[in-house]
Amino acid sequence: MASQPDTWLRARDSLALYSDVLPRRGERVAVVGCGTSWFMALAYAELRERGGHGETHAFAASEFPHGRRYDRVLAISRSGTTTEVLEVLDRVKGTTPTGAVTADAETPVMRAADGVAVLDFADEESVVQTRFATTTLALLRAHLEASGALPADVLPIERAAADAPVSSRPSHRRVRATRTRTTATSPVSGSTRTPVTGTAWCTTSSPPSPSVTASTSTASTTRSPRTRAAPGRSRTT
């Protein structure tokens, strides 16, 4: 946990490498992911629309509406192997520009997307994996900031990193991931949620009921899956 503010700054500093991957201003964008990656997609969609960067819809990858037209599809997958995410990228390939954010450059998502942002410095093996998720949101926030589209009530990444209360956190320990339920508080959103490793949440329209919450020192505004779902899509909580 204590390493995360540093990875947020590394993500910001790597932004120039990924200009072809991330959405352009004015594009109509769909962001897809599974589990925690989906919640980061929800938070980013809220930030991007409030900042005036463009219309943005977030979907669990298994529920992506293939009948809709988008200017770009952005996928988030830490492992780079999430089946539902790869299926979305495969189906829109050649008709819609695609990008992805992952932590592993040796995975199928590298071939499935037109461009990929690799945040390998944010990868981790732990029971509750949060570093990649928060670092991905930091990258996307930094992109909005560089485009002049970060909402006025959201701190720039540098100030958010400096403001993070890391001194009281234990040092990050690498342990083997297990398929388990546990409760964790995100250092970016401040929300408490009960994740499951893997893609279990991606194949259901009724995941646990998290709230993607953010303070002015760390992310965006409170948002739940119901309120962030794209027009015409309903979500139960």
Secondary structure, DSSP 8 states (H G I E B T S, - for coil): -TTHHHHHHHHHHTGGGGTTTS--TT--EEEEESTHHHHHHHHHHHHHHHTTS--EEEEEGGG--TTS--SEEEEE-SSS--HHHHHHHHHHTTTS-EEEEES-TTSTHHHHSSEEEE-GGG---SSS--HHHHHHHHHHHHHHHHTT-S-TTS--HHHHHHHS--TTS---------S-B--EE-TTT--EE--BSSSGGGG-S------B---TTTS---B-HHHHB-TT-----
